[in-house]
Amino acid sequence: MNWRYYLKVDKNGTSQECPNCGAFTGKKSLSERVHRCDSCGHIEPRDTASAKVIENRGKNAVGLTLLENACGGDLTGIVQLNLFDLVKSR
């Protein structure tokens, strides 16, 4: 069975955060399409970097850890997850 969990994370400021090191990189104009981090030197397309920041925020929120599979590739898994703790009633 393939379980899927949906979690709302803060979408604000994703273009101002480095997905590699988490450093604040400053506000960018919409015409600036490349993410550059002065702290770690990470460079990639701005939209890709923002998507990775959102992914990182979600993983941090649920306590996700990375494990290595037998072939040396990364395998994601959830350490501990209680859906009722993540989704509050309105």
C-alpha positions in Angstrom: 0.0 0.0 0.0 1.3 3.5 -0.9 0.5 6.0 1.8 0.5 9.7 1.0 0.5 12.6 3.5 -0.2 16.2 2.7 1.1 18.9 4.9 0.8 22.7 4.5 4.1 24.5 4.9 4.9 28.2 4.8 5.4 29.2 1.2 6.7 32.7 2.0 10.3 33.6 1.5 11.2 30.5 -0.4 13.2 32.4 -3.0 15.2 34.1 -0.2 16.4 30.9 1.4 19.1 28.5 0.2 17.9 25.0 -0.2 21.4 23.7 0.3 22.5 25.4 3.5 19.4 27.3 4.7 21.1 30.7 4.6 19.1 33.9 3.9 20.1 35.1 0.4 18.0 38.3 0.3 15.0 39.4 -1.7 15.2 39.0 -5.5 13.4 40.8 -8.3 11.2 38.7 -10.5 13.6 39.1 -13.4 16.3 37.4 -11.4 15.8 33.7 -12.4 18.9 32.1 -10.9 19.4 31.3 -7.2 23.0 32.1 -5.9 24.1 31.6 -2.4 27.1 33.6 -1.1 27.3 31.4 2.0 27.8 28.0 0.3 28.2 28.8 -3.4 25.0 26.8 -4.4 23.6 27.9 -7.9 20.5 26.6 -9.6 17.3 27.9 -11.3 15.3 30.0 -8.9 12.0 28.0 -9.2 13.9 24.7 -8.6 15.6 26.2 -5.5 12.2 27.4 -4.2 10.6 24.0 -4.7 13.5 22.4 -2.8 13.0 24.8 0.1 9.3 23.9 0.3 10.3 20.2 0.2 12.8 20.7 3.0 10.3 22.5 5.1 7.8 19.7 4.7 10.5 17.0 5.6 11.5 19.0 8.6 7.9 19.3 9.8 7.3 15.5 9.8 10.8 14.5 11.0 11.8 12.8 7.8 15.2 11.3 7.7 17.3 10.1 4.7 18.5 6.5 4.6 20.9 5.0 2.1 19.7 2.0 0.1 21.8 -1.0 -0.9 22.8 0.7 -4.2 24.1 3.8 -2.4 21.1 5.9 -3.5 19.0 8.0 -1.1 15.8 6.4 0.3 13.4 8.6 2.2 11.5 7.3 5.2 9.4 8.7 8.0 10.9 8.2 11.5 7.7 8.9 13.4 4.4 10.4 12.1 1.1 10.9 13.7 -1.3 12.3 11.1 -3.6 13.8 13.8 -0.7 15.8 15.2 0.0 17.2 11.8 -3.5 18.1 10.7 -5.4 20.3 13.2 -9.2 20.5 13.1 -10.5 23.8 11.9 
